[in-house]
Amino acid sequence: MNQRVRADSAVDHYAGQALSPNFQQWLKMNNKYQYLSALMSHLPMEDDGTFKSYPAEYLQDLKDFPWNTDTLYSGLPDYYYSLSAYTFQVLAPRNLDEVIQLIDHQYTGRNREYLYYGVILEHRRTLWGIKNPEEFKRTRKNLSYLYNQVHDERFTSLLHQIDNGIPAEVPFTDSVKNLLLTDINGKEFQLGEVLKQVKTPFVYVNFWESECKPCMDDFKFYEDFAHSELTSQITYLMLSSDPDEKHHKWVNTHSRSKLPQQFSYRFKGDGYQVTKRAFNIRMQPRYTIVNENNLLFLNVPALNRYQRLSTYLKIASI
């Protein structure tokens, strides 16, 4: 068995055990950082101070690690992330093009996926600080590539929940265009019809619910935004996921706000479920940008956290 196959085999073996209740208990600890620190201190090193090159070489060395020392921690992806930490000593100085090439060349299967996951965790926040448009474009596309290569549900479920996640590029399919909406007066529209009314280059979409506290906390900011000069460049579209039986609650919530009725709609049916099906994703995005070419960028940051308009134009212009 060659080294790469042996590495993947070992990772699959540990992942298989992780699905059992007993192994999940071994992974549980009170203090996440204490766990990671303890694990890192037990990783075998080369003479030059770097971590050994392949997980299989030190998974065996970790067999006596006291996994069952505590309870209340069940972060399987963090376990993988810590196991792959050795890789970042090699990958950190490289650009993402080289990182992807290295991982694709040396790893396969779940081993490759958890390394992709780790690279995304390492690099996702750096995206928003890149000022050079070409570097931003290259970095976003590389991260989007990695994001779309991760299929293991234990990783994807967390990736969809990552705050300020990587904007995932999604085509504007018929299933998206045909999403059925209603305004506060009960008149129905298709999403494609609504977007045809937009006169600005970009649309910023806020998916929300009347019982979502973070959504309601953002209302004051969006009220100000909706009446600002920025709307000449970006149309602010509010799409409520309140189900049909909560239509009146949505209407009342909206009526109490200072948000304009134009470009404010509610999905017909169960908005959370219909959008997941239309976008073919596991979790509904909170914020989305639509550009002039009707390309959708899911998981963009909240406007009240990144208020520089250039960031959004840069994302949606790619």
N, C-alpha and C positions, 0 to 999 in steps of 0.2 A: 504494500500500500504506500503510495507516494505521500510526501509531506502534506501537500494541500488537501488531499482526500482524507488523510488521517486527522487533520485539523477539523475539517467539516464533520467528520464522524464523531469526534469527541464533543463538539458543540451540540450536535443533534442528540447525542446521548444525554447530556446535561439538560437540554431543553425538554426531552421526553420525561426525565425525572421531575422537572419543574412543574409538569402538569398534574402530578400526583399530590394529594393533600399533605403527605408527609414532607415532601421536598419544599412545598410552599411554606410550611412551618419553619423549616431550616433557614429559609431566606428572610424570615420576619425578625425585625429588631425594633427596639423603641426609637433609637436615634439613627436616622438615615445616614447622617454624615459620619457618625461613629462607625457605622457598618462599612461605608465606603473607605474610610481611612484605615480601618483594620484590615480590610481586604487588600488594599493597595500595599500595605506594609508587608503583606505575606506573598506578594507576587515575586517570583524568582527573577533575578537580574543577571545580566551578562557582566563580565569583568570590567567593562568600560562604563558600567552604571546604567545602561539601557535595559529595557524589558526584553525578555526573550521574544523571538520573532513570531512564533506561532502559538495560538491558544492551546493546542494539544500538548505542547511541551510543558505548560505549567498548570493546566487543568489537573493533570496527574499529581503535581506537587501540592495542589490545593485540597486533595482528598481528606487530609486530616485537619483542615481549617474548622474551628468550632462554630459551624453554622447555627446550631441550635442554642446559642447563648442567650437569646432574648425573644420577645414577641412583638407583634403589632407592626412589623414592616413587611410589605409584600410587593416590592418593586422589581419584578422580573427584568424589565428592560434596563433598570439601573444596574442590575447584576451583570447583564451583558455589557453595558456601557463601561462598567469598571473593569471587566475582564479584557476589554479591547483598549484600555487606556494606554497600554504599551505602544499601540500603533501611532498615537498622536505625537510621540517623540520623533517618529519618522515622518509623519504626515504634516505636522504643524508648520514646518518651514516651507512647505510646498504650496503652490497655487492649486486651486480646485481641479484644474484640468489634469495635473499630474496625480493628484489624489485619486480621482476617478479611474484613471488608467492603471494605477498601482493596484487598487482594490479589485478592479475587474480582471486583471491579469493573474492575481495571486489567490483569489478567494472565490468560493462558489456557495450556493445554497443559503442556509440560514446564517452561516458565518459571514457571508457577504452582506446580508441584510442588516445584521446588527452593527456592522462597521459603517454602513450607509447611515443608519440611525444615529450613531455616535458622531459622525461628521456633520450631520444636520444640526445636532445639539450644539456642536462647537462653533459652527459658522453662521447660524441663522440670525443672530443679533448683529453681526458685523455688517450685514447687508444694508441696514438703514444708515450706516455712517459713511458709506462710499459716495464720494462726490463726483468722481470721474464717470461720465455716462457710459463709456465703453466698458469700464471695469464693472460697473453696476450691472450692465446688461449681461455680461459674461457670467458673473457670479450668480445672478438670479436664475439664469437658464441652467447653470450647473446644479444649483440647489433644487430647482424644480425637477431636473432629471433624477436626482437622488430620491427626492420625495416620491416620485412616481414609480421608482424601482422597488420600493418597500411594500411588500404584500402581506407579511406576517401580521395577523390581526393584533397580536400583543404589542406591536410597534405602531401600526397605523392608528389604532384607537387613541394612543397618546399623542401622536403627531397631529391629529386633527384637533386636539385640545390645547396644543402649545400656543401660548399667548404670543402675538407677533409672529405667527408661523410663516412659512415660506408661501408666497402667493402661488397657488396652483392654477395653471392655465387650463381653462375649460372651454371647449367649443360651444358656440351658441346654437345648440341643436333645436330641432322642432319641438322636442319635449320641453325645452326651456321656454321657447317662444310661446308655446300653447298653454303655459301655466295660467290658470284662471284666477282673476283678481276681482275684488269688489271695492267700490269706494264707500264713503260713509253714508251715502244715500241709497246704497244697495244696487247701484248700476254695475254691471259686470263687464270686464275687459280681459283681453289676453295680454300677457306681459309684452309680447312683441308689439302690440298696438300701442301700449304705453310708451315704450322706448322710441317709437317713431315720432312721438310728440316732442322729444328732447331736442333742443337747439344747441346744446353745448357739446364740446368734444368728448367729455367724459361724464359718466354717471357714477355717483358714489351710493351704493345700496346698503342700507342698514336693516338687517333682519332683526326683528324684536318681538316681544310679547308684553302685554299689559301687566302680567304678573312677574315679569323678569326684573328683579331689583337693579342689577347693573345697567339694564336698558333704561330704566326710569331715572337712574342717577345721571345718565348722559343727556337727559332731555334739555336741561338749561343750555348746555353747550350747543346742541343742535338747533335750538330755537334761535340763538344768536347767529349761527352759521346760515340758517335758512333765510335770514333777512340781511345778509351781508353782501358785499360786492363780489365775493368769491363765487357766488352762484352764476355769474356771467361766464365762468369757465368750467364749473362743475355743477351738475344737477344733483340735488340731494333727494334720493328716492327712499321712502320708508315703506317697508313691506312687513306687515304684521303676520305672525304665525298663529295668532289666536284662532282656535277652532270655531266652527259655525255657531256653536251654542254660547260662545262668549262674544258674539258680534257686538252686542250692546255695551259690554264692558270696554271693548276696544273703542267704540264710538265715543263713549263718555270720557275715556282717558285722553283721547285725541282732542276732544272739544275743550277740555280744561287746559290744554297746552296752548302755546302761542305759535305752534307750527301751522303753516299754510295747508289747506286741504288739497291743493294741487300736488301731485306726485306722492300721495299717501294712500296706500291701499292695504287690503287684507287678502291673504290667500283663501280661496274657497276650499272647504273641507278642512283637513288637518294639515296646516301649512308646513309643520315640521316634517311630516312624512312625505308630502308631495314634492317638496324641494329636494329631499334626499334622493328620491327616485329620479327626479328630472335631471339632477346634476350627477347622478350615479356616484354618490359619496356616502360615507357612513354617518357623518354628522353634519348638520346644517351649519354653514359658515355664519359668522356674525357680521362681517363686513366684506363687501365685494366691489370691485371696480369694473365697469364696462367701458371699453374704448370705442372709437369711431368704427372700427372694423367688427364690432360685436364680439370681441373676445372678452371672456370673463376671467377675472383674476380673483380667486377666492382667498380668504384668510389674510386680507390686508390689515394693517394696524388701524386702531380707532383714530379718528381725526383729532379727538381731544388729547391724544398722547403724542401724535406727530403732526403738528399743525402746519408744517411747511408745505405749501402747495406743490413745490417743485418735486417733492418725494413722490407724490401721487402721479404727477404728469410723467415722471421718469419711469415709474412702474408701468403705467398704462400705454406708454409710447413704444414699448419694446415689441 
